[in-house]
Amino acid sequence: MKFGVCRGLDDFESIKIASGIGVDYYECGFGSLAKFDDDKFNNCKEVLNENNLPCLVANGFLPGELKVVGDSIDYGALTEYLDKGFERAKALGVKKVVFGSGAARSFPEGYSLEKAKEQLAFFLREYASPKAEKAGCIIVMEPLRFSETSMIHRVFEGVEIARKSGKNNVAGLADLYHVYGNNDSIEGIGEFKGELLHSHIAEPVKRVYPSAKDSEEIIGIYKKFFASLKKAGCETCSVEAHTDDFKTDIADALAILKALI
């Protein structure tokens, strides 16, 4: 299992800290790839290279205003955004793009869930997947808490929409915070052998960094999560959590997580 951390692409202090304590890779925001000007992007790339820290994953795939379901889909704007983002992703060496983006995939009350699924699968099949493939990326579908989006709340739903796209470079993701909050099955994650290609972890109640000081119950949840990830063949896990002391918390998190796998 390789461990990464979710932080800003231009958070140079976090890049230096993460590299110094042995984090395997960095996970940045896809929006930064699409929106930073050339000078800022190149500066970020240079800092990552100087610190020998690969940026293998990007999350926050789509901004909320770029809808992929509903009656107001602007495929022209989506194309422009994706072209820029994946061009930068390829240049940075990103291999996995996390499709959470709850607002972009949400639909109004009364809208057909089945129609929304068809629209999302169409977007993945005709737009996102081909552009990701050219950039050497896979897309992983992130289930979110019920309060954050109107579709894809459980791990199996992310896997199902990946299957529905019909594309080999679209797969599933498991985020412990969302799994726990939605009362999803941690053990069930292990059923998706070869279809679950990335994961996120946080202390599942407060969404802070995992720590050796967490309760025995929480430590037990981490162990179950990793056992299921291992069964599914998932090889990467990023810490995505809140912190007021990144240097201390990421060091503690990395130590406990490595001890548990």
Solvent accessible surface area in square Angstrom, and as a share of the most:
residue,aa,sasa,rsa
1,M,72,0.32
2,K,111,0.47
3,F,2,0.01
4,G,1,0.01
5,V,0,0.00
6,C,21,0.12
7,R,66,0.24
8,G,35,0.33
9,L,1,0.00
10,D,63,0.32
11,D,44,0.23
12,F,60,0.25
13,E,109,0.49
14,S,4,0.02
15,I,0,0.00
16,K,110,0.46
17,I,25,0.13
18,A,0,0.00
19,S,34,0.22
20,G,68,0.65
21,I,57,0.29
22,G,35,0.34
23,V,9,0.05
24,D,54,0.28
25,Y,0,0.00
26,Y,0,0.00
27,E,0,0.00
28,C,1,0.01
29,G,21,0.20
30,F,0,0.00
31,G,21,0.20
32,S,24,0.16
33,L,0,0.00
34,A,14,0.11
35,K,127,0.54
36,F,34,0.14
37,D,95,0.49
38,D,84,0.44
39,D,116,0.60
40,K,84,0.35
41,F,8,0.03
42,N,81,0.42
43,N,72,0.37
44,C,0,0.00
45,K,65,0.28
46,E,95,0.42
47,V,14,0.08
48,L,4,0.02
49,N,101,0.52
50,E,121,0.54
51,N,31,0.16
52,N,133,0.68
53,L,7,0.03
54,P,60,0.38
55,C,3,0.02
56,L,44,0.22
57,V,1,0.00
58,A,0,0.00
59,N,24,0.12
60,G,43,0.41
61,F,0,0.00
62,L,9,0.04
63,P,27,0.17
64,G,29,0.28
65,E,127,0.57
66,L,21,0.11
67,K,68,0.29
68,V,0,0.00
69,V,3,0.02
70,G,8,0.07
71,D,125,0.65
72,S,90,0.58
73,I,36,0.18
74,D,79,0.41
75,Y,62,0.24
76,G,53,0.51
77,A,35,0.27
78,L,1,0.00
79,T,40,0.23
80,E,132,0.59
81,Y,21,0.08
82,L,0,0.00
83,D,69,0.36
84,K,72,0.30
85,G,0,0.00
86,F,7,0.03
87,E,110,0.49
88,R,12,0.04
89,A,0,0.00
90,K,129,0.55
91,A,49,0.38
92,L,21,0.11
93,G,26,0.25
94,V,1,0.01
95,K,105,0.45
96,K,33,0.14
97,V,0,0.00
98,V,0,0.00
99,F,0,0.00
100,G,3,0.03
101,S,19,0.12
102,G,11,0.10
103,A,53,0.41
104,A,0,0.00
105,R,0,0.00
106,S,29,0.19
107,F,36,0.15
108,P,87,0.55
109,E,180,0.81
110,G,81,0.78
111,Y,37,0.14
112,S,54,0.35
113,L,78,0.39
114,E,107,0.48
115,K,99,0.42
116,A,0,0.00
117,K,59,0.25
118,E,93,0.42
119,Q,31,0.14
120,L,0,0.00
121,A,1,0.00
122,F,79,0.33
123,F,0,0.00
124,L,0,0.00
125,R,82,0.30
126,E,91,0.41
127,Y,49,0.18
128,A,0,0.00
129,S,1,0.00
130,P,43,0.27
131,K,41,0.17
132,A,0,0.00
133,E,118,0.53
134,K,165,0.70
135,A,10,0.08
136,G,47,0.45
137,C,3,0.02
138,I,39,0.20
139,I,0,0.00
140,V,0,0.00
141,M,0,0.00
142,E,11,0.05
143,P,4,0.03
144,L,13,0.06
145,R,51,0.19
146,F,106,0.44
147,S,109,0.70
148,E,72,0.32
149,T,10,0.06
150,S,40,0.26
151,M,5,0.02
152,I,10,0.05
153,H,26,0.11
154,R,73,0.27
155,V,4,0.02
156,F,86,0.36
157,E,48,0.22
158,G,0,0.00
159,V,1,0.01
160,E,77,0.35
161,I,7,0.03
162,A,6,0.05
163,R,135,0.49
164,K,80,0.34
165,S,0,0.00
166,G,64,0.62
167,K,70,0.30
168,N,159,0.82
169,N,19,0.10
170,V,9,0.05
171,A,7,0.05
172,G,0,0.00
173,L,0,0.00
174,A,0,0.00
175,D,3,0.02
176,L,0,0.00
177,Y,33,0.12
178,H,4,0.02
179,V,4,0.02
180,Y,86,0.33
181,G,36,0.34
182,N,5,0.02
183,N,134,0.69
184,D,25,0.13
185,S,58,0.37
186,I,21,0.11
187,E,109,0.49
188,G,14,0.14
189,I,1,0.00
190,G,2,0.02
191,E,130,0.58
192,F,24,0.10
193,K,143,0.60
194,G,52,0.50
195,E,54,0.24
196,L,0,0.00
197,L,51,0.25
198,H,0,0.00
199,S,0,0.00
200,H,1,0.01
201,I,1,0.00
202,A,1,0.00
203,E,14,0.06
204,P,0,0.00
205,V,87,0.50
206,K,147,0.62
207,R,45,0.17
208,V,57,0.33
209,Y,10,0.04
210,P,1,0.01
211,S,23,0.15
212,A,73,0.57
213,K,189,0.80
214,D,30,0.15
215,S,63,0.40
216,E,160,0.72
217,E,124,0.56
218,I,16,0.08
219,I,27,0.14
220,G,25,0.24
221,I,21,0.11
222,Y,0,0.00
223,K,110,0.47
224,K,108,0.46
225,F,0,0.00
226,F,8,0.03
227,A,64,0.49
228,S,9,0.06
229,L,0,0.00
230,K,166,0.70
231,K,135,0.57
232,A,0,0.00
233,G,32,0.31
234,C,6,0.03
235,E,124,0.56
236,T,12,0.07
237,C,0,0.00
238,S,0,0.00
239,V,1,0.01
240,E,43,0.19
241,A,21,0.17
242,H,116,0.52
243,T,35,0.20
244,D,159,0.82
245,D,70,0.36
246,F,17,0.07
247,K,132,0.56
248,T,68,0.40
249,D,41,0.21
250,I,1,0.01
251,A,40,0.31
252,D,62,0.32
253,A,0,0.00
254,L,12,0.06
255,A,66,0.51
256,I,22,0.11
257,L,0,0.00
258,K,96,0.41
259,A,81,0.63
260,L,31,0.15
261,I,103,0.52
